[in-house]
Amino acid sequence: MEKKQLEKMLNELTVEGIHVVDSDGTTLLYNDIMAELEGLDREEVLNKKILDVLPSLKGQSTLMHVLSTKEPILNNLQTYFNKEGKEISTINSTWPIKREGKIWGAVEIARDVTQISKLAQKVMEPQNHGQNINPKNKVKSIKYSFEDILGNSSEILHAKQIAKMASKSSSNVLIIGESGTGKELFAQGIHVASSRKNQPFIAENCAAIPESLLEGLLFGTTKGGFTGAVDRAGLYQQAHGGTLLLDEINAMPMGLQSKLLRAIQEGKIRPVGGTNEVQVDVRIIAIINEDPLKAIEEGRLRKDLFFRLSVINIFIPPLRERKEDIELLTEYFIDKFSKENNKNIEGIDKEIEKFFQTYGWPGNVRELEHVLEGSINLVREGELIQQRHLPYYAQRSIDMPPHEATDKGEKEKTISLEELTDKNIDLDKCLTDIEDSLIKEALRVNEGNITKAAKNLGISRQRLQHKLKKRFLKEYINKS
């Protein structure tokens, strides 16, 4: 392949930056994404030595390091400054280019994580790099106790009873429940009622932080451990003496799960890039929003970590399984949002009361809360909450409940083998219609969130996006 063709291909990449140097560190290839990332023109870099263009990389350049060691560096977080002094953070993978046993050059693929890196630093910096951490600053983030968990159903009372018993020990806890059921309320309630209540309560969602940064965020970093690293205490150290809440534990990478297991078993952690272990006293409360046995079977949760975490396990039932609590929760949220909006709301219409009892509440208590918050913003002083005040998707559910679908001629039809001889069935169209219906329902339930909808459908986010784009093009062509 000619150099110009290769450059053209590399410049069409829309995500990663590509940088290729020869054995002397002189740039041979440098795509537009890398130029944009580093704030440089390609002409400023091509055919020039990398350290002449970016002197801040002296002693830190992964490209030069690979040329020297002849060994690849994978998924390395690198922080440096461009010629204008702007800080840049990238995740790099760098490989030596060998020809006939000799090092001919090196190639680096980089992904920009500057904003994510700054966010992670912001999370950790207020803790003064792990020294003189003030636990009281973390206790202020606690909002809930057991008194804030509302419900008189036997299911919720049983869950509260187990949680109260759990608060009397320092054993690890696994809380299981769908999104929106109030799992963090239980976690905070356990901490507040425990002997650790005056110590830090640190919470982190394992799905919200990129894999490359999560380990450093949890266990801290050591200066010199890797390019751009500084001495920082991780969340594990910040929670010393208190409680560390790990939400969506099933989203944690399997390799990191093994390190977490070791930290729990030994009561010690080793910061990223460090050689010394640090003794820590932390109680772990983990949260999972699906059946943990399914997550284990599908390879997203280590079995040994599951058993280590679920010394005590608490199941929070979905709202559809404790509908006797809906009336109490409705009254609470109406009172809460009426006060916030300085309105005197009478309550809800009888038809809406019936709807609340028959609706499936896929978003659980959080969905009920948001439905009522939105409705109270629209209802007038002294009025009852009625159908017109509800979100659009809820109004549609009232207008056409599942059992009434037959009135619209939309009830599923079963076609026997005998009938096939008398009918011309377009199987592809039937399957496409069913798939469209499932996709629309998943997007509706998840309020348009493609990631969550894809998870419900059991497919990847990229595959769902592809299906949506395909359907958009088809609709566009049909309209044209």
Protein Blocks (a to p, Z undefined) as FASTA:
>chain_A
ZZklmmmmmmmpckbccddddfkopafbdcfklmmmnopafklmgopafklmmmmlgoka
mklmmmmnopacehiacddddfkopacddddddddddeehiafbdcdddddfklmmmmmm
mmmmmnonopapafklmmmmpmbdfklpgcjbfklmmmmmmmmmmmmpcbdcdddddehi
lpmmmmmmmmmmmmklmpccddddfklpcfklmmmmmnopaehkaghiacdddfklmmgo
iacddehkllpcfklmmmmmmmmmnopacdehiabdcddddddddddfbdfklmmmnopa
cfklmmmmmmpacddddfklmmmlmmmmmmmmmmmmmmmnopacfbdcfklmmmmmmpgo
lnlmmlmmmmmmmmmmmpcghiacdfklpcfklmmmmmmgfklmmmnopaccdddfklmm
mpccdfklmmmmmmmmmmmmmmmmnnopaklmmmmnopafklmmmmmmmmmmmmmmmmZZ
